[in-house]
């Protein structure tokens, strides 16, 4: 990735079922711009259509759609003022493509501007983890994905901030507090 980071674009990443979407909703409730997870939107679309790009049917096709959607999402908020919070997004999609098709993350991200240096990560949290129509993988698979994401963000030079297993208000306060301190 090249260029200076658009300091207003902040990623929420981490373990599936760890509370990212709930945190995103809280940040939106507090008046911040938010972008929903591409994966869940793709699963909803594919479930209404052919279902060929579902992550449990064709992980590579799914990851490629998530990358395209995440790039479009970034373009859609390019002129936004203040922080914009992304539930997963481009780097997580690139990490998924790396796992599915061995396409290096750096290849996928080439030419893309960096996000904020701090990435907020939800850890595995079995007490709240649930499968549903859009999340069909096991907790063990979610933990494997989480470990891969941590390695990807480290390789890319981001600072990951693992969020505590606490209520959503405290998590949102922590995210906003860390961003205020980072400038």
Backbone as JSON, one array per atom type, in Angstrom:
{
  "sequence": "XXXXXXXXXXXXXXXXXXXXXXXXXXXXXXXXXXXXXXXXXXXXXXXXXXXXXXXXXXXXXXXXXXXXXXXXXXXXXXXXXXXXXXXXXXXXXXXXXXXXXXXXXXXXXXXXXXXXXXXXXXXXXXXXXXXXXXXXXXXXXXXXXXXXXXXXXXXXXXXXXXXXXXXXXXXXXXXXXXXXXXX",
  "N": [[0.85, -1.17, 0.0], [0.47, 2.27, -0.66], [1.26, 5.78, -0.2], [0.1, 8.42, 1.99], [-1.6, 7.73, 5.06], [-5.14, 7.93, 5.05], [-6.21, 9.41, 7.67], [-8.71, 9.31, 8.69], [-10.04, 6.97, 8.06], [-10.91, 4.11, 9.55], [-10.32, 0.82, 10.63], [-12.29, -1.87, 11.84], [-11.63, -4.96, 12.89], [-11.01, -8.52, 13.22], [-12.02, -11.41, 15.12], [-14.6, -13.43, 13.77], [-17.91, -13.02, 14.86], [-17.2, -11.65, 17.13], [-18.21, -9.22, 17.95], [-17.97, -6.99, 16.27], [-19.85, -5.83, 14.44], [-21.82, -4.96, 16.19], [-20.37, -3.06, 17.62], [-19.82, -1.3, 15.52], [-22.42, -0.38, 14.97], [-22.92, 1.0, 17.36], [-21.0, 3.05, 17.19], [-22.0, 4.34, 14.95], [-24.45, 5.17, 16.01], [-23.51, 7.1, 17.69], [-22.95, 9.1, 15.96], [-20.95, 8.84, 14.05], [-19.61, 8.16, 10.78], [-20.17, 5.09, 9.14], [-19.3, 1.91, 7.68], [-20.72, -0.96, 6.55], [-19.93, -4.48, 6.92], [-18.53, -6.02, 4.09], [-18.73, -8.81, 3.57], [-21.08, -9.85, 4.86], [-23.03, -8.46, 3.43], [-22.62, -9.47, 0.87], [-23.21, -12.19, 1.24], [-25.95, -11.96, 1.82], [-26.89, -10.94, -0.66], [-26.09, -13.01, -2.42], [-27.56, -15.12, -1.4], [-30.08, -14.49, -2.2], [-29.78, -14.81, -4.87], [-27.89, -16.66, -7.19], [-26.08, -17.93, -5.5], [-23.47, -18.63, -5.94], [-21.14, -17.31, -5.12], [-20.84, -17.63, -2.41], [-19.16, -17.86, 0.75], [-18.76, -20.46, 1.71], [-19.17, -21.95, -0.5], [-17.65, -21.03, -2.75], [-14.85, -19.84, -1.88], [-12.86, -18.22, -3.05], [-14.14, -16.73, -5.11], [-15.94, -15.38, -3.48], [-14.17, -13.83, -1.86], [-13.01, -12.2, -3.83], [-15.25, -10.73, -4.69], [-15.75, -9.42, -2.28], [-13.46, -7.82, -2.08], [-13.79, -6.11, -4.33], [-16.17, -4.82, -3.56], [-15.33, -3.6, -1.18], [-13.4, -1.79, -2.11], [-15.05, -0.11, -3.62], [-16.64, 0.82, -1.51], [-14.78, 2.38, -0.07], [-14.25, 4.38, -1.95], [-16.74, 5.54, -1.99], [-16.88, 6.93, 0.42], [-14.85, 8.7, 0.37], [-14.65, 11.54, 0.54], [-15.56, 12.13, 3.06], [-15.97, 13.81, 6.2], [-14.18, 13.68, 9.26], [-13.94, 10.7, 11.33], [-14.34, 7.57, 9.68], [-15.7, 4.48, 10.08], [-14.94, 1.17, 9.35], [-16.39, -1.96, 9.09], [-14.62, -4.65, 9.01], [-13.63, -4.97, 5.73], [-11.41, -3.83, 3.13], [-8.71, -4.84, 3.7], [-9.2, -7.12, 5.24], [-10.66, -8.57, 3.36], [-8.69, -8.95, 1.42], [-6.97, -10.55, 2.9], [-8.59, -12.79, 3.14], [-8.67, -13.63, 0.47], [-6.0, -14.27, 0.18], [-5.82, -16.52, 1.84], [-7.64, -18.23, 0.55], [-6.8, -18.44, -2.14], [-4.12, -18.12, -2.27], [-3.14, -15.64, -3.08], [-0.98, -13.06, -2.66], [-1.41, -10.68, -0.04], [-0.24, -8.15, -0.34], [-0.15, -7.92, -3.11], [-2.86, -7.68, -3.8], [-3.46, -5.29, -2.48], [-1.91, -3.4, -3.69], [-1.21, -0.14, -4.68], [-3.31, 0.94, -3.27], [-4.41, 3.35, -0.89], [-3.26, 3.69, 2.52], [-4.95, 2.77, 5.57], [-6.05, 4.2, 8.72], [-3.46, 4.09, 11.16], [-3.96, 2.63, 13.48], [-5.65, -0.34, 14.14], [-8.58, -1.73, 15.19], [-9.34, -4.58, 16.98], [-11.42, -7.33, 17.45], [-11.34, -9.91, 19.79], [-11.43, -13.58, 19.87], [-14.48, -14.67, 21.23], [-16.1, -16.78, 22.77], [-18.46, -16.78, 24.34], [-20.28, -15.05, 23.15], [-20.36, -15.82, 20.53], [-22.08, -16.86, 17.63], [-23.51, -18.96, 15.18], [-25.18, -18.38, 12.07], [-27.41, -17.73, 9.31], [-25.71, -16.26, 7.74], [-23.24, -16.59, 8.82], [-21.61, -19.35, 8.91], [-19.45, -20.84, 9.64], [-17.37, -22.66, 11.99], [-16.49, -22.01, 15.47], [-13.8, -22.66, 15.84], [-12.8, -22.32, 13.23], [-13.22, -19.6, 12.99], [-11.41, -18.64, 14.89], [-8.99, -19.43, 13.71], [-9.08, -17.79, 11.44], [-8.95, -15.3, 12.72], [-6.33, -15.38, 13.83], [-4.84, -15.4, 11.46], [-5.54, -12.89, 10.42], [-4.39, -11.17, 12.36], [-1.67, -11.66, 11.84], [-1.49, -10.72, 9.2], [-2.09, -7.95, 9.47], [0.07, -7.2, 11.09], [2.25, -7.76, 9.36], [1.74, -5.79, 7.48], [2.35, -3.52, 8.84], [0.6, -2.25, 10.58], [-0.79, -1.12, 13.72], [-2.25, -3.16, 15.96], [-5.03, -3.05, 18.08], [-6.26, -4.83, 20.53], [-9.49, -5.33, 21.51], [-11.2, -5.18, 24.67], [-13.18, -7.78, 26.24], [-15.98, -6.69, 26.8], [-18.81, -4.53, 27.54], [-20.54, -2.91, 24.8], [-20.58, -0.1, 24.89], [-18.36, 0.6, 26.45], [-16.36, -0.44, 24.83], [-16.63, 1.2, 22.54], [-16.01, 3.67, 23.69], [-13.31, 3.18, 24.31], [-12.19, 2.83, 21.74], [-12.63, 5.39, 20.59], [-11.24, 6.94, 22.44], [-8.58, 6.02, 22.13], [-8.13, 6.8, 19.49], [-8.3, 9.56, 19.74], [-6.02, 10.1, 21.28], [-4.06, 9.27, 19.51], [-3.99, 11.24, 17.67]],
  "CA": [[0.0, 0.0, 0.0], [1.31, 3.44, -0.75], [0.64, 7.05, 0.14], [-0.14, 8.74, 3.38], [-2.87, 7.17, 5.5], [-6.26, 8.83, 5.34], [-6.34, 9.14, 9.1], [-10.11, 9.21, 9.12], [-10.59, 5.66, 7.72], [-10.51, 3.23, 10.65], [-10.81, -0.55, 10.47], [-12.65, -2.77, 12.93], [-11.36, -6.29, 12.36], [-10.91, -9.51, 14.28], [-12.69, -12.7, 15.08], [-16.03, -13.48, 13.45], [-18.74, -13.2, 16.04], [-16.58, -11.01, 18.28], [-18.89, -7.98, 18.31], [-17.62, -5.86, 15.38], [-21.05, -5.18, 13.9], [-22.45, -4.27, 17.31], [-19.55, -1.87, 17.86], [-20.05, -0.38, 14.4], [-23.73, 0.24, 15.19], [-22.77, 1.97, 18.46], [-20.28, 4.23, 16.67], [-22.97, 5.04, 14.11], [-25.41, 5.82, 16.92], [-22.83, 8.28, 18.24], [-22.82, 10.11, 14.91], [-19.82, 8.6, 13.14], [-19.9, 7.45, 9.53], [-19.81, 3.67, 9.23], [-19.46, 1.09, 6.47], [-21.02, -2.33, 6.96], [-19.05, -5.54, 6.44], [-18.85, -6.51, 2.75], [-19.07, -10.23, 3.58], [-22.49, -10.08, 5.18], [-23.84, -7.94, 2.32], [-22.48, -10.41, -0.24], [-23.98, -13.4, 1.57], [-27.37, -11.63, 1.65], [-27.15, -10.86, -2.1], [-25.94, -14.34, -3.03], [-28.65, -15.97, -0.92], [-31.25, -14.14, -3.02], [-29.46, -15.1, -6.26], [-27.38, -17.99, -7.55], [-25.34, -18.51, -4.38], [-22.18, -19.14, -6.38], [-20.01, -16.65, -4.46], [-20.92, -17.76, -0.95], [-17.84, -18.25, 1.24], [-18.69, -21.91, 1.92], [-19.29, -22.56, -1.82], [-16.47, -20.65, -3.54], [-14.17, -18.8, -1.09], [-12.11, -17.29, -3.9], [-15.12, -15.81, -5.71], [-16.44, -14.56, -2.38], [-13.13, -12.85, -1.5], [-12.88, -11.23, -4.94], [-16.4, -9.82, -4.59], [-15.56, -8.58, -1.1], [-12.44, -6.82, -2.43], [-14.41, -5.11, -5.21], [-17.12, -4.06, -2.77], [-14.58, -2.78, -0.22], [-12.8, -0.67, -2.86], [-16.16, 0.8, -3.91], [-17.01, 1.45, -0.23], [-13.79, 3.43, 0.22], [-14.49, 5.47, -2.89], [-17.99, 6.18, -1.6], [-16.72, 7.78, 1.61], [-13.56, 9.38, 0.22], [-14.69, 12.94, 0.94], [-16.22, 12.27, 4.36], [-15.26, 14.5, 7.27], [-14.1, 12.93, 10.51], [-13.66, 9.28, 11.25], [-15.24, 6.62, 9.04], [-15.37, 3.16, 10.62], [-15.22, 0.06, 8.44], [-16.51, -3.3, 9.65], [-13.75, -5.41, 8.11], [-13.31, -4.16, 4.57], [-10.45, -4.2, 2.1], [-7.59, -5.67, 4.14], [-9.75, -8.42, 5.63], [-11.0, -9.27, 2.12], [-7.41, -9.36, 0.82], [-6.5, -11.67, 3.72], [-9.42, -13.94, 2.77], [-8.2, -14.1, -0.83], [-4.71, -14.92, 0.41], [-6.09, -17.86, 2.38], [-8.4, -19.06, -0.4], [-6.18, -18.64, -3.45], [-2.68, -17.84, -2.15], [-2.78, -14.36, -3.69], [-0.42, -12.26, -1.56], [-2.14, -9.48, 0.36], [0.4, -6.97, -0.94], [-0.55, -7.85, -4.53], [-4.23, -7.16, -3.82], [-3.52, -3.92, -1.96], [-1.0, -2.53, -4.44], [-1.79, 1.11, -5.16], [-4.38, 1.41, -2.38], [-3.9, 4.13, 0.25], [-3.34, 3.05, 3.83], [-5.97, 3.17, 6.53], [-5.48, 4.71, 9.97], [-2.42, 3.18, 11.66], [-4.54, 1.77, 14.52], [-6.72, -1.24, 13.73], [-9.22, -2.24, 16.4], [-9.54, -6.01, 16.74], [-12.21, -8.07, 18.43], [-10.76, -11.24, 19.99], [-12.41, -14.66, 19.98], [-15.31, -14.51, 22.41], [-17.07, -17.89, 22.66], [-19.72, -16.51, 25.03], [-21.23, -14.33, 22.28], [-20.27, -16.34, 19.17], [-23.24, -17.6, 17.14], [-23.63, -19.15, 13.74], [-26.48, -18.0, 11.53], [-27.45, -17.94, 7.87], [-24.61, -15.53, 7.11], [-21.99, -17.04, 9.46], [-21.82, -20.78, 9.07], [-18.23, -21.55, 10.05], [-17.25, -22.97, 13.41], [-15.66, -21.13, 16.3], [-12.4, -22.98, 15.55], [-12.46, -21.66, 11.96], [-13.18, -18.17, 13.28], [-10.14, -18.4, 15.59], [-7.94, -19.52, 12.68], [-9.18, -16.56, 10.65], [-8.46, -14.23, 13.6], [-4.87, -15.46, 13.89], [-4.33, -14.99, 10.16], [-5.7, -11.44, 10.32], [-3.36, -10.53, 13.17], [-0.39, -11.76, 11.11], [-1.56, -9.84, 8.04], [-1.96, -6.55, 9.91], [1.45, -7.02, 11.54], [3.09, -7.69, 8.15], [1.48, -4.52, 6.79], [2.83, -2.41, 9.66], [-0.45, -1.61, 11.37], [-0.81, -1.4, 15.15], [-3.55, -3.72, 16.34], [-5.49, -2.81, 19.43], [-7.24, -5.87, 20.85], [-10.52, -4.76, 22.37], [-11.58, -6.05, 25.79], [-14.48, -8.44, 26.2], [-16.81, -5.88, 27.69], [-20.0, -4.02, 26.86], [-20.27, -2.14, 23.58], [-20.31, 1.3, 25.22], [-16.96, 0.68, 26.9], [-15.53, -0.66, 23.64], [-16.68, 2.42, 21.73], [-15.23, 4.69, 24.41], [-11.9, 2.84, 24.16], [-11.8, 3.13, 20.35], [-12.58, 6.83, 20.4], [-10.15, 7.45, 23.27], [-7.27, 5.71, 21.49], [-8.0, 7.64, 18.29], [-8.04, 10.94, 20.19], [-4.64, 10.15, 21.73], [-3.15, 9.07, 18.37], [-3.94, 12.46, 16.86]],
  "C": [[0.89, 1.22, 0.0], [0.54, 4.68, -0.34], [0.47, 7.23, 1.63], [-1.5, 8.17, 3.81], [-3.95, 8.22, 5.61], [-6.66, 8.56, 6.78], [-7.77, 8.99, 9.56], [-10.71, 7.83, 8.83], [-10.04, 4.61, 8.68], [-11.14, 1.86, 10.47], [-11.14, -1.19, 11.81], [-12.51, -4.16, 12.35], [-11.44, -7.29, 13.5], [-11.75, -10.74, 14.05], [-14.16, -12.54, 14.67], [-16.8, -13.71, 14.74], [-18.18, -12.55, 17.29], [-17.19, -9.67, 18.68], [-18.57, -6.78, 17.43], [-18.86, -5.11, 14.91], [-21.8, -4.42, 14.99], [-21.7, -2.99, 17.64], [-19.76, -0.85, 16.76], [-21.38, 0.35, 14.58], [-23.66, 1.28, 16.3], [-22.05, 3.23, 17.99], [-21.18, 5.03, 15.74], [-24.0, 5.79, 14.95], [-24.83, 7.1, 17.51], [-22.52, 9.33, 17.18], [-21.67, 9.93, 13.94], [-20.29, 7.88, 11.88], [-19.4, 6.02, 9.65], [-20.05, 2.99, 7.88], [-19.61, -0.36, 6.92], [-20.07, -3.33, 6.3], [-19.45, -6.01, 5.04], [-19.34, -7.96, 2.77], [-20.54, -10.49, 3.85], [-23.41, -9.58, 4.06], [-23.79, -8.9, 1.13], [-23.29, -11.67, 0.03], [-25.48, -13.12, 1.39], [-27.73, -11.58, 0.16], [-27.12, -12.24, -2.74], [-27.07, -15.28, -2.6], [-29.94, -15.69, -1.68], [-31.04, -14.51, -4.49], [-28.99, -16.53, -6.45], [-26.64, -18.68, -6.42], [-23.96, -19.0, -4.75], [-20.99, -18.51, -5.66], [-20.15, -16.66, -2.94], [-19.59, -18.28, -0.43], [-17.69, -19.75, 1.45], [-18.89, -22.67, 0.6], [-18.03, -22.31, -2.65], [-15.75, -19.5, -2.81], [-13.39, -17.79, -1.93], [-13.04, -16.27, -4.54], [-15.67, -14.86, -4.66], [-15.43, -13.46, -2.03], [-12.96, -11.8, -2.59], [-14.04, -10.25, -4.94], [-16.25, -8.89, -3.4], [-14.52, -7.49, -1.36], [-13.05, -5.73, -3.29], [-15.38, -4.22, -4.43], [-16.4, -3.12, -1.8], [-13.91, -1.59, -0.91], [-13.89, 0.36, -3.19], [-16.62, 1.53, -2.64], [-16.08, 2.6, 0.09], [-14.01, 4.63, -0.68], [-15.75, 6.25, -2.5], [-17.9, 7.09, -0.4], [-15.46, 8.62, 1.54], [-13.57, 10.83, 0.71], [-15.3, 13.18, 2.3], [-15.33, 13.02, 5.35], [-15.26, 13.61, 8.51], [-13.82, 11.46, 10.27], [-14.76, 8.53, 10.5], [-14.78, 5.25, 9.5], [-15.85, 2.08, 9.66], [-15.29, -1.24, 9.24], [-15.83, -4.22, 8.64], [-13.39, -4.53, 6.92], [-12.15, -4.72, 3.76], [-9.34, -5.14, 2.59], [-8.08, -7.05, 4.56], [-10.11, -9.24, 4.39], [-9.74, -9.77, 1.42], [-6.82, -10.55, 1.59], [-7.29, -12.93, 3.39], [-8.99, -14.51, 1.41], [-6.85, -14.79, -0.7], [-4.91, -16.35, 0.92], [-6.74, -18.78, 1.36], [-7.6, -19.41, -1.64], [-4.68, -18.34, -3.46], [-2.24, -16.6, -2.92], [-2.25, -13.48, -2.57], [-1.22, -10.97, -1.31], [-1.55, -8.24, -0.31], [0.05, -6.82, -2.42], [-1.94, -7.23, -4.64], [-4.28, -5.69, -3.43], [-2.66, -2.93, -2.73], [-1.75, -1.3, -4.97], [-2.89, 1.67, -4.28], [-3.78, 2.24, -1.24], [-4.09, 3.36, 1.56], [-4.54, 3.57, 4.61], [-5.27, 3.8, 7.73], [-4.52, 3.65, 10.51], [-2.93, 2.23, 12.74], [-5.68, 0.95, 13.93], [-7.29, -1.86, 15.0], [-9.75, -3.65, 16.13], [-10.38, -6.62, 17.86], [-11.63, -9.48, 18.57], [-11.85, -12.31, 19.95], [-13.18, -14.53, 21.3], [-16.43, -15.56, 22.35], [-18.43, -17.6, 23.3], [-20.74, -15.79, 24.15], [-21.24, -14.88, 20.85], [-21.52, -17.15, 18.82], [-23.11, -17.81, 15.65], [-25.04, -18.72, 13.34], [-26.42, -18.22, 10.03], [-26.31, -17.27, 7.13], [-23.25, -15.92, 7.69], [-22.15, -18.51, 9.79], [-20.58, -21.53, 9.52], [-18.17, -21.71, 11.57], [-16.42, -21.93, 14.16], [-14.18, -21.4, 16.03], [-11.94, -22.32, 14.25], [-12.36, -20.15, 12.16], [-11.86, -17.8, 13.98], [-8.97, -18.48, 14.61], [-7.9, -18.25, 11.83], [-8.61, -15.38, 11.45], [-6.93, -14.21, 13.64], [-4.24, -15.01, 12.57], [-4.43, -13.46, 10.01], [-4.65, -10.7, 11.14], [-2.01, -10.54, 12.47], [-0.37, -10.81, 9.91], [-1.37, -8.38, 8.46], [-0.54, -6.26, 10.41], [2.39, -6.88, 10.34], [2.94, -6.36, 7.44], [1.9, -3.3, 7.62], [1.77, -1.65, 10.42], [-0.27, -1.97, 12.85], [-2.19, -1.92, 15.5], [-3.81, -3.45, 17.81], [-6.58, -3.85, 19.7], [-8.22, -5.31, 21.87], [-10.88, -5.72, 23.5], [-12.95, -6.67, 25.56], [-15.35, -7.76, 27.24], [-17.99, -5.34, 26.9], [-19.62, -3.07, 25.72], [-19.97, -0.67, 23.88], [-18.86, 1.5, 25.63], [-16.01, 0.47, 25.72], [-15.49, 0.6, 22.78], [-15.87, 3.54, 22.38], [-13.73, 4.45, 24.23], [-11.41, 3.2, 22.75], [-11.64, 4.64, 20.17], [-11.46, 7.48, 21.23], [-8.78, 7.21, 22.65], [-7.07, 6.55, 20.24], [-7.7, 9.09, 18.67], [-6.58, 11.1, 20.6], [-3.69, 10.06, 20.54], [-3.08, 10.3, 17.46], [-4.76, 12.33, 15.65]]
}
